[in-house]
Amino acid sequence: MVRRRRLAGDAGMNTAEYAVGTLAAVAFAGVLLKVVTSTGVFRALTGVIEGALR
């Protein structure tokens, strides 16, 4: 019974960890999107792709 009570206290821990992990992933995706769509990076990627197609 002691073990059951101790585990019952952590019932929401996994959900909270997933929520924080998901929030971090979304924030990272937002920053990555902003970097990739910036003018300098866009021009560099376009240059690499055009060079590969020639």
C-alpha positions as CSV (number, residue, x, y, z in Angstrom):
1,M,0.0,0.0,0.0
2,V,2.8,2.4,0.7
3,R,4.2,1.9,-2.8
4,R,0.7,2.5,-4.3
5,R,0.4,5.8,-2.5
6,R,3.8,6.9,-3.5
7,L,3.1,6.2,-7.2
8,A,-0.3,7.9,-7.0
9,G,1.5,11.2,-6.2
10,D,3.3,11.1,-9.6
11,A,0.1,10.5,-11.7
12,G,0.4,13.8,-13.6
13,M,4.1,13.9,-13.9
14,N,4.3,12.2,-17.4
15,T,1.6,14.5,-18.8
16,A,3.5,17.6,-17.5
17,E,6.7,16.4,-19.0
18,Y,5.1,15.7,-22.4
19,A,3.5,19.2,-22.3
20,V,6.9,20.9,-21.6
21,G,8.6,18.8,-24.3
22,T,5.9,19.6,-26.8
23,L,6.1,23.3,-26.0
24,A,9.9,23.2,-26.5
25,A,9.6,21.4,-29.8
26,V,7.0,23.9,-31.1
27,A,9.2,26.8,-30.0
28,F,12.2,25.3,-31.7
29,A,10.2,24.7,-34.9
30,G,9.1,28.4,-34.8
31,V,12.7,29.6,-34.5
32,L,13.8,27.2,-37.2
33,L,11.0,28.4,-39.6
34,K,12.0,32.0,-38.9
35,V,15.7,31.3,-39.7
36,V,15.0,29.3,-42.9
37,T,12.6,31.9,-44.3
38,S,15.0,34.8,-43.7
39,T,16.3,36.5,-46.8
40,G,19.9,35.5,-46.3
41,V,19.3,31.8,-45.7
42,F,16.7,31.7,-48.5
43,R,19.2,33.2,-51.0
44,A,21.9,30.7,-49.8
45,L,19.6,27.7,-50.2
46,T,18.4,29.0,-53.6
47,G,22.0,29.3,-54.7
48,V,22.9,25.8,-53.6
49,I,19.8,24.3,-55.4
50,E,20.5,26.3,-58.6
51,G,24.1,25.2,-58.5
52,A,23.1,21.6,-58.1
53,L,20.7,21.8,-61.0
54,R,23.3,23.2,-63.5
